[in-house]
């Protein structure tokens, strides 16, 4: 198989700059941890919004300053960690995440929330 039954993936502390398109096949993924990588906006594909079981997404300590709008389609998403990035404002897609229970934004460059 191609890890199609995978529920949790932690690839923290690598040198990842972009997520491969093959990740869209991880349809049962519930937890995705991408902390301490080198992801910028272009490296976070919109297809993450199609991961309908995704409950926790951690993008801590990357180089992000925005997120793809398609992430608002993650209906099951309850926890989003965007700490230690370059956000100057709250991404608009986050405001549309109806089921979000935990949002971490520490150590960004937000003037206000």
Helices and strands as residue ranges (DSSP letters): E 8-10, G 21-25, E 31-33, G 41-43, G 46-50, E 56-58, G 69-73, E 79-81, H 92-95, E 102-104
